[in-house]
Each structure stands twice: as structure tokens, then as C-alpha cells.
């Protein structure tokens, strides 16, 4: 498989736990893309954006915990309460990232709209939300031995920071509020058994799937290009 030079984008992929499982998947696509600018909604630390060399990199988050790290990395940072604050005019970007964010927001559709308006005509959004309806968690709830649906440990129901819970079907419907084309890519990270079922076109119950991860765009050519990249990464 041919790839663009790593020197151009300075990307290290696949095994960086600090970047996160799904951001590593985004990087596999980004490594094959030609772009100038990227914006991350709900960035947390600068670990992800530090993996990418672009003419412009912008991070948005609700706290300033990592502002010193962003400044040291030369990454433009803006503190923003996604539910309450007005989106600043930052221009448009080729790529947007929003990973494990929508489930925390009172008004996720507002942020989805802000992402759409932050992208160029051919812009691409990479996004992910967790699957909180996994088989193990569902059984624990059924047996009354789980304190919460929330999948992180030591988080009781009353303090659960997740305000919305998405299924794959519901999340795709949500994305379609502002994005015409949405490509499912979680299947690239299925385990071997699920990959076999997927190859045989056997429906996989959502309870056995990873959290829904999509590439979204409003440009048909960009969508078709992402389909081609997914095929390459599937080989």
C-alpha cells in the first residue's frame, strides 16, 4: 500500500495509548490525506495534534488544563464551553476531530453545527462516541451488580458525566442532521471473529460492537475518496 511520506505529516501511528484508540484510527486515514489545516473539538491534551504536521492546528476544549502544553507545542488553543459559549470565528479547516465529546453535552447538535460551519466545502469530520450497551455491561445491569451504565470504574450513576447515550443507528441519524454522507469505520477495528461475521454479511448485534466511529462530509467526492482509503486500510 502506497502512503504519503511520514516526513510530510510527522505521524506516529497505531500504538500510542496517550493519543487514544480511535484517534489512532483517524491517524491511519490522515496519513493518507492531503490537507493544510485541522481543528479538534474537545482536544484534552495536545498528544493527538502533536502527531500531525500541518500549516494550521487548532484545539478547542472546555478547560485550560493543558494550555501551557499547547503553547509549548505551538498549537493554537481556545477555551470554549460547547453548550454555553458562542463559537469564535476561526475560519475554515480541512479536517475536524470530535472524539468522545457529544455524549457529554447538553446540546450536542449545536456543536455538530459548529463543526460543519468550521469545515471547508470538501472538509472531513472524524468522530466517535462510546458504546455503553455492551454485552458485559448489559448483563451486569440485568443482574443488579453494576453501579452505573457508565463504563468507567468508580463512577456512580448520580455523577455520570454522560448526558446522552448513542446507538450506532441513533448516532448516524444524529450526524445526518448536518452531514449528508457518513462512512462507518469502526469495523476496521473489529476483532477477528467480528471481522469474519462482517465479511459473511451476518448482522452483528450492537451489544458486541465497538462504539460508533464515522467519517462525515457534505462533499460527494470527499466521501468517495474516504471509501477508497477505507478499502486500502482494510487490506
C-alpha positions in Angstrom: 0.0 0.0 0.0 1.4 3.4 -1.0 1.4 6.1 1.6 2.3 9.7 1.6 5.7 10.5 3.2 5.6 10.4 7.0 8.1 13.2 7.0 5.4 15.4 5.5 3.0 15.0 8.3 5.3 13.6 11.0 2.8 11.0 12.2 3.4 8.1 14.5 0.5 5.7 14.4 -1.1 2.6 15.8 0.4 2.1 19.3 0.2 5.4 21.1 -2.1 4.9 24.1 -1.8 8.6 25.0 -3.5 9.5 21.8 -6.3 7.1 22.3 -7.7 4.1 20.4 -9.9 5.9 18.0 -7.6 8.9 17.3 -5.1 6.3 16.2 -7.6 5.1 13.7 -8.1 8.6 12.5 -4.4 9.0 12.0 -4.3 6.0 9.7 -6.6 7.9 7.4 -5.0 11.3 7.9 -1.6 9.8 7.0 -3.1 9.1 3.5 -4.7 12.5 3.1 -3.5 15.8 1.6 -4.6 18.7 3.9 -3.4 22.0 5.3 -5.4 22.6 8.5 -7.1 20.6 11.3 -9.2 21.5 14.3 -10.0 19.3 17.3 -13.2 19.8 19.3 -12.7 18.5 22.9 -9.0 18.0 22.5 -7.9 17.2 26.0 -4.1 17.2 25.9 -2.1 18.1 22.7 -1.0 14.5 22.3 -3.0 13.9 19.1 -2.3 17.2 17.3 1.4 16.8 18.2 1.4 13.8 15.9 0.4 15.9 12.9 2.3 18.5 11.0 0.0 21.0 9.3 0.1 24.6 8.3 -2.6 25.3 11.0 -3.6 23.3 14.0 -6.3 24.5 16.4 -7.6 22.9 19.6 -10.9 23.7 21.5 -11.7 22.5 25.0 -13.9 23.5 27.9 -10.9 23.8 30.3 -7.4 25.3 30.2 -5.6 22.4 32.0 -3.3 21.8 29.0 -3.0 25.4 27.8 0.7 25.6 28.7 1.4 22.3 26.8 -0.4 23.7 23.8 1.5 26.9 23.9 4.8 25.0 24.2 3.7 22.8 21.2 2.9 25.9 19.1 -0.7 24.8 18.7 -3.5 27.4 18.8 -5.8 26.8 21.7 -9.2 28.3 22.6 -11.1 27.6 25.8 -14.8 27.1 25.0 -17.9 25.8 26.8 -19.5 24.0 23.9 -23.0 24.3 25.4 -22.9 27.9 26.5 -20.3 29.9 24.5 -20.5 31.3 21.0 -18.2 29.7 18.6 -15.3 32.1 17.7 -14.7 32.9 14.1 -11.6 30.8 13.3 -12.0 30.4 9.6 -12.4 27.0 8.0 -10.5 23.8 8.2 -9.8 20.7 6.0 -10.3 18.2 8.9 -12.2 18.3 12.2 -11.9 15.8 15.0 -14.6 15.3 17.7 -13.9 12.1 19.7 -15.9 11.1 22.9 -17.4 14.6 23.3 -21.0 14.6 22.1 -22.2 12.3 24.9 -21.1 14.9 27.5 -23.0 17.8 26.0 -26.5 19.2 26.8 -26.8 20.4 23.2 -24.7 18.1 21.0 -26.5 19.3 17.9 -25.1 22.8 18.5 -21.5 21.5 18.5 -22.2 19.4 15.4 -23.5 22.5 13.6 -20.4 24.5 14.7 -18.2 21.7 13.3 -20.0 21.8 10.0 -19.5 25.6 9.7 -15.8 25.2 10.6 -15.1 22.9 7.7 -14.3 23.8 4.1 -16.7 22.7 1.3 -14.7 19.4 1.0 -14.0 19.1 4.7 -14.0 15.9 6.7 -15.1 15.1 10.2 -13.8 12.2 12.2 -15.9 11.4 15.2 -16.6 8.7 17.8 -18.9 8.1 20.8 -18.7 5.1 23.2 -21.0 2.1 23.1 -22.5 1.8 26.6 -24.7 -1.1 25.6 -22.1 -3.8 25.5 -22.9 -7.3 26.4 -20.9 -7.4 29.6 -22.3 -4.1 30.9 -25.9 -5.1 30.0 -25.6 -8.4 31.9 -24.1 -6.5 34.9 -27.1 -4.1 34.9 -29.6 -7.0 34.5 -28.0 -8.8 37.5 -28.1 -5.7 39.6 -24.3 -5.7 40.2 -23.4 -2.5 38.3 -23.5 0.9 39.9 -23.9 2.6 36.6 -24.3 2.2 32.9 -21.2 4.3 32.6 -18.3 2.1 31.6 -15.5 3.8 33.6 -14.8 2.4 37.0 -15.6 4.3 40.2 -18.4 6.4 38.7 -21.7 6.2 40.3 -25.0 6.8 38.5 -25.7 10.2 40.0 -22.3 11.5 39.0 -22.3 10.0 35.5 -20.8 12.7 33.2 -22.5 11.2 30.1 -25.7 13.1 29.3 -26.5 11.2 26.1 -26.2 7.6 25.1 -25.9 6.7 21.4 -26.5 3.5 19.5 -24.9 3.1 16.1 -28.3 3.8 14.4 -29.0 6.8 16.5 -25.6 8.3 16.1 -25.7 8.1 12.4 -29.1 9.7 12.4 -27.6 12.5 14.6 -24.7 13.0 12.2 -27.2 13.4 9.3 -28.6 16.5 11.0 -25.7 18.4 9.4 -23.7 15.9 7.3 -25.1 14.3 4.2 -22.5 11.5 3.8 -21.4 9.3 6.8 -19.0 6.4 6.5 -18.9 3.8 9.3 -15.2 2.9 10.1 -15.5 1.1 13.5 -15.4 -2.2 11.6 -11.8 -1.6 10.8 -11.1 -2.3 14.4 -13.3 -5.4 14.8 -11.7 -8.4 16.4 -11.1 -11.4 14.2 -14.5 -13.1 15.0 -16.5 -10.0 14.2 -14.5 -9.4 11.0 -15.4 -12.8 9.8 -19.1 -12.2 10.6 -18.9 -8.8 8.9 -17.2 -10.4 5.8 -20.0 -13.0 5.6 -22.6 -10.1 5.9 -24.1 -11.6 9.1 -25.7 -8.8 11.1 -23.7 -8.1 14.3 -25.7 -7.1 17.4 -24.7 -3.7 18.6 -24.0 -5.1 22.1 -20.9 -6.8 20.6 -19.7 -3.8 18.6 -17.3 -1.1 19.5 -18.5 2.5 19.9 -19.7 4.0 16.6 -17.0 5.8 14.7 -17.7 7.7 11.5 -16.2 9.9 8.8 -18.7 12.6 7.8 -18.7 15.1 5.0 -21.1 17.1 2.7 -19.0 16.6 -0.4 -19.6 13.5 -2.5 -16.1 13.5 -3.9 -14.6 13.6 -0.4 -16.9 10.8 0.6 -15.9 8.6 -2.3 -12.2 9.3 -1.5 -12.7 8.2 2.1 -14.3 5.0 0.8 -11.2 4.3 -1.3 -9.0 5.0 1.7 -11.1 2.6 3.9 -10.6 -0.1 1.3 -6.8 0.4 1.3 -6.7 0.2 5.1 -8.9 -2.9 5.1 -6.3 -4.8 3.1 
